[in-house]
Amino acid sequence: MTGLGVGLTHVPGAEPLLDACADLLEVVEIEPQALWRARPDGTTGCDEEALRRLADLPGARLLHGVGNPVGGCRPPDPRQTALVGELAERLGAPWVSEHLAFNRTTGRTAGPTGRTGRGGRSEDGFRTGFMLPPRQTLEGVRRSVASVRAMADALPVPLAVEIGTNYLRPRADELPDGRFVASVAEGAGCGLLLDLHNVLANERNGRASVGRLLDELPLDRVWEVHLAGGFEHRGYWLDAHSGLPDKELLALAERVLPRLPALRAVLFEVTGSALPGLDPQAVRDLLVRVREQWRPQPSPAGLALAAPVPWPSPALEPGDGPGPEEWEHALGALTIGREADGTLARELAADPAIALLRELVTEFRASALAGTLVHTVRLLLLTLGEAGVRALLDDYTRSHPPELFATEEAMAFAAHLRRTRPRVPWLADVLELDLGLVHVRLDDAPRTVRLGTDPNDLLAALGAGRLPVAPAQGSFLVRLTV
């Protein structure tokens, strides 16, 4: 194939930006999880209307997973992999990508020190609510290779893995960042997605320099590059996708892109929350600049897929440090605010990045709730204030691990509110309204809810940012529609 070119990643709400840049788009990358709807019966459906709108945009299509990473001990979810494969065939995507990270832990038996062992207590696996760095050891390579192969073998198109952001301090018992990624890519026989903002953020936060990382990577496996913006917070440079790339990143791209012989696509990433403050003309200027710096070179039909390279000594000897499962449990537990025992947990807890990760997970979960239970969250804020809502969220997040989909998080939080019964007037009715609207979107069908308060009084007041004043009471049947 001759290559794809330059384009944008799609997030909900990005349609005006995509329209403004339509004449420059050569490729649009879609996050499939943003199009999925998790139904209460456990099935997952696709937002067909959004998919039709995306199909009408110019250029080629790529798929970039954001919820089914391939860097952990727990294999990627085969149901999600199957859905990605179906979308790839429907959209004609030449490859798909996923993150070299983990966001779920496996079940295990833990001894009294927190290390895996016989005779200990049983611990269930859980979601972390955030993509976390895998264990960068020989055994970590082996487990990541197995995870990558599990997804790659189930897909109808090739797979590339993204080099993620790592806020943790480097450890003496781990492989260098570039060597770890190279070993996984070569061992699995997959491609690479080089997110230049990720690796620059890693350098700024004290990990490997971009130059050393590139020297260690098999650059002929890089099919795709991401560009993004971030900002400084609590002494860290966050991979926030919060705006345009800065001057240092643009200069880095100008140096690096010509070094990538297999490069086929360069995408600009931005989050939905940053879209309102983004100047479409500035994005157009970015796309033009990248197109002037780099054009895809002709290549044989299909992607160059080198055979997997056997990795020597795939297992660690006893005493070589914590294994990947212990790493994932300790890091995952600390990230979501759970207690974790053992030497490794104490070492990780001393890393200031743990407090940052906890904050990011909490903010991410709060954002998911604010976007789904809109009126409920507004009522809680107006009644309890920010400090009260923060305490309520802290209690919820400590007792319930993160969910993958925002709708699942909403259902879980609603169950928590019904169980704890905070003293908030009209909460039951407002919650019923919000949940009804969630079900309407999930089922794409009308739904009727019964309330004890006039919904017009409730919605008018909350929509204006104030509490209702003596809303009418009674029995109200409300039909909610799409």
N, C-alpha and C positions, 0 to 999 in steps of 0.2 A: 504494500500500500504506500501511497505517497505522503502520508501523514495527515494530521488533522489541523493543527494551527493554534490560534490564540482565542480565548473566550472567557466566560464567566461561570462560576458555580451558581446553581439555583437554590434559593431558600424561599419559604413562603413569604410573600410580600415583595419579591424581587421583580415582579412582572414589569412595573414601570421602568426600572433600570434596564432590563433586558430589551424592552421596546426601544428605549433611547439609544441603545448600542447595537440594534439589530443589523445594521448594514456592515458592522465590523465583526460580528460573531462568526467564527469558523467552527466553534465547538461550544456546547453547553453541557456542564456536568451536573448531574442530578443526585441528590442524596435520597435514596429510595425510602429510608425510614420516615422522611418528611411527608411522603405520599401515602403511608400506610395508616390504617385505622385499626387499633386493637379492640375487638368486640368483647362484650362480657362473657360470651361462650368460649373464649380462648382462641377463636379464629382471627385471622388478619385479612383485611381487605384493602384495596387500593383506591385512592381518590381518582376516579376515572376522569372526572371533569378537569382536574388539574393536569393530569397526564395528557389529555387532548390538547390543552393549551400549550404545553411544552412541546408536543409533537409538531405544532404549527410554527415554531421558531426556526430560523435558518440555522444551517450548520449541522455538524455531526453531534452525536450524543455519547457521553460517558456516564458511568455509574460509580459513585463514591460512597461506600458504606460508612456509617458513623455510629453503629450500635452493635456490631457483630465482629469485634476485633479478633486477630489471629496470632496473638503473642503470648497466650497463656496456656496453663495446663488443661483448662476445660476447652474442648473443641468448640468451634463456632456452631451456633444453633443451626441445625440442618434445615429447619423450616424457613428461617430467614435466608439462608443460602439458596434454597429453592426459589423463593420469591425474587431474589436478585437475579438468578439465572433466567427466570421467565421474563423479567423486565428487560434484561440485556438482549434477549432474542427479539422481543417486541420492538425495541428501539434501535436495533442494529448496532449496539455498542461493540467496538472491537476488543475492549478489555474492561474489567471492573477493578476497583481498588478497595482496600480495607486497611485498617490501622494495625501496625505491629505493636500491640498493647494488650491489656486485659481489662475487662470490666465485670467479670464474674469469677468467683472462686469455686473450687471443687469441694465436695464434702470430704471430711477426713476424720481420723481419730487422733486426738491431741493428748499428749502426756501432761503431767503436772507442771512442766516448765514451759508449755506452749509448743514444744517440738513434737512432730509426728512420732508416735510410738505406740506400742502395745499397752493395753490395759488402761488407756486414758479415756477421756470422755469423747463422745461423738459430737462433731461440729458440722452443721449443715453449710452448704455453699450459699453465697449471697451475692447480690449485685453491689457494685461499688458506686454507681452513679457518675462515674468519671473514668475515662480511659487512663490507666496507670501503666508505668513502665515495667516490662517483664524483668525477670532475673537474668542478668547478663553474665552467665557462666556457661560452661560447656554443656551442662545438663539443661540449662535454659535454652540454649541453641537447639538441642534435640527436641525439647517439648514444643518450641515455637515452630520448628520445621514440620513436626507432625500436625500441628494445628493449621499451618498454611496449606499443607498438602490435602488435609481433609476438606478444606473449602475449594481449593483449586481442582481437585478431582471431581467435585460435584457440579462445577460450573461448565457451561457450554462454550465459554470464552476464556482467554488467559487471565491471570490474576496478578496484580501488582500490590505491594505492601508499602504503606507510608511510614516514613521515619517520624516518630512522634516527639512531642515535647516532654522533657524530663526535668522537673524542678528540684529533684533530690540531689544532694551533694554526691560527687563521685566516691566510690568505695574502692578500697585496696583489693578486695576479693572479687572484683568483676572485670569482665573484658572491656576494653575501650569501646566507646559507642560505635565507631565506624566498623571495627572488627566484628562486633556482635551482629550488626545489621548485615554486613557482607556475608558472614557465615550462614545466617538464616536464608538470605536470598540465594546464595549458591547451593546450599544444602537442599532447598525446596525447589530450585529451578524456576523461580518466579521473577517478575519484574519489580522495579522500584518506582515509587512516587516520592520525589525529592521535594519536600516542602521547605523552601529556602527560609521562610520566616521561622519555622520550627527550629531549624538547625542554628539560625542566627540567635534566636531566643535562648537556646541551650548554651551557646557560647557566652552570651551576655550574663547568663545566670551561673557561670562558673564551670560548665562542663567542657567537652572537647571543642577546640577551635574548629571553625568551618573548614579551614585549610587542612587540618589533620584528618578530619572526618572524610573529606573528599579524596584524600590520598589513600584512605583505607577502603573506600567503596568501589565496587565494580561498576564504573560509570557507564559501561555499555549495556547495563540492565535498566538504566533510568529511562522510562518511557514518558514520564509526565512530571511537570514542575508546578508547584503552587506558589503564589505570591499573596501576601496579606499584610495587614497592619496590626499593631498591638500598642500597649502602653505600660508604663511602670506603675507598680503597686506593691507596697510593703517591701521595697527593695528588690523586687523581681520584675523581669520583663515578661508580661503575660502574652501568651499566644491567643489573643482575644478576637482576632478577625474583626477589629473594630474600625477599620478605615483603610485608607490607601497605604501602600508600602512607603517607608521613609527613604531618605536619600541613600543611606548605607545599604539597605536591601536592594534598591534599584541598581546601585553600582555593583553589588555582588552578583545580581542576575546578569548584568552585562558581561562580567568576567566568566561566569560559570556556564551559561547556556551554550556557548560555542564548544565547550568541552564534552558535551553529551551527544555522542554519535547516534544513539537510538531514540533521542527525544522526539516525541510526536505531538505533544500538547502542553501549552502553558495556560494555566487558569488563575484568575483573580478570585479570591475567596473573601466573603464578608458575611457577617451575621445579620439576621433580620432586624435586630434591635439597632444596628448601626445604619440601616438603610435611610431613615429620614434625614440624617445629617450628611449624606453622601451627595456630592455634586456630580450629576451624570456627565457633565462635560469633562470633569477631571478623570472620570473612569474611561471615557473615550480617549482622552490624551494618553492614559496609561496603556490602553490596548494598542494604539498607534505606535507608541514608543517601543513596546515589546516586539511588534511586527517589524519595526525597522532594525531591531537588534538581532532578531532570529527568525529564520524561516525553516520549516521542516524540509529535510533533504529526502530525495527519492530513496526508496528502500524496496527490497523484494516483497512480494505479496506475503502478507502476514508478519507477525512480530518475530524477532529473532529470539527464540527460546533455547538457551543453552541447557544442556543436560545437567541434572543435579550433581553437585560435587560432593563426594563422600566426606563427612566431617570426622577427623580422627578422634579417638578416645571420647565417645559420646557421653560417658558417665563419669561423674566426679567420684573421686576416692573419698572414703569416710574422713571427716575432719576438714574437708575443703570448703566448709562454709555452709550456710543454710541452703536448702534445696528450693526449687521454684515454688512448690506448694506452700511451704512455710512462709516464703517471701510474700506470696499473694495473699495469704490469710492475714499476716501481720500488717502489711501495708494497706490492704483493703479495709481491715477492721479499724485501724487508726484513722483512715480517711473518712469513714462515716461515723466516727465518734464512739466506736465500741472499745471495750477494754481488750487488750492483747497482752499476753504474758510471754516471758522468755527473753533471752539475750538479744535476739534480733529485734523484737518489738521495742525493747528499751533503747537500742541503738537508733532505730528509725524514729522513735518518739523524740529523740534529742535533735533531730533534723528540723530546722525552722520551717522547711517546706511543708511539713505535715499540717501545721496551722493554716497555711495558705490553701492546701488541698481541701481541708475541711470547709473553709470559707467558700471555695469555689463550688463544692458539691452542694452546700446549703443554698447558695444563691441560685444555682441551676435548678434545684428542686422548687425553690420558692417562685422562680420565674415560670416554671411549668404550671404551677398551681394558679398563679395570677393570670395566665393565659387561657385557662380552662374554666376554673371556678371564679369567673370575673366578679360577679356581684357578691359572692360569699366572701372573697378576700377583701373587697371594698368595705363590706359591712363589718368585718373583723377589725380592720384598721380604724374605721370611724368609732367603733365601740371601745376597743382595747388599746388603741394607740400602737405605735411601731414597737415599743418595748414589749407590750403584751403579746402582740402577734409573733414577735421573735421568740418569746418564751414558749408560746404554743407550738411554733414550728420546731423548736429545739426538742421539745418533748416528743413530738411526732417522729422526727428524724432519728432520735435515739432508739425508739421502739420499733421502727419499721424501716427496713433497708430500702434503697431506691428502686423504683420501677423503670422499665425501659421506655415505655410510652407515656406521654403526658396524660393521656386519658386514664391509664392505669394508676398513675400517681394521684389523679383527682379522685378516683374511686376509693383508693386506700385512705386518703386524707379525709374524705367524707365519712368513711367508717370510723375513723379516729374521732372526729368531731361528735358523731352520734354516740360513741362510747364514753367520751370524757365529759360531754355536755357542758361546755363553757357557758358562763352566764352572759349570753348575747341575745337580746330580743330579736324576734323574727328569724332566728338562724335556721330553724327547721324548714320554714317555708322558702327562704332564699336558697338554701342548699337544694331543696327539691326542684326549684326552678332551674338552677344551674345544671344539676345532674340530668334533668329532662332535656336541656339543650345539648348536653354532651351526647346523650343517646340519639337525639335527632340527627346529629352529625355522623355518628357511627353507623346508624342504620339507614341513613338517607331516607327517612320516613317520618311522618308526623307522630307525635306522642302527646297523650293527655295526662296531666298531673292534677292532683287535688290539693288545694291550699286552704289555710284558715285565715289568710289575710289577703286583701285585695291586691293582686299583682301589679295593677297600674300604679297604686300608691307606692308600692315598694320600689318598682323599677324607675319611676319618675324621680324619687328622692335620691336613690343610689346613683342614678345616671347623672344627677346634678352634683354629686359629691357630698351629700348630706344625709343625715339619718331621717327616716320617716317621722312625721309628726301625726300621732293619732290616726294611723291607717285604719280603714274600715275592716272589721272582723266579720267572719261568716264562713260559708262553705262555697268555695270557688273551684269550678272545673275549668282548667286552662288547656287549650289545645296549642301545642307548640309545633311549628312547621319549619321546613328547611329554609 
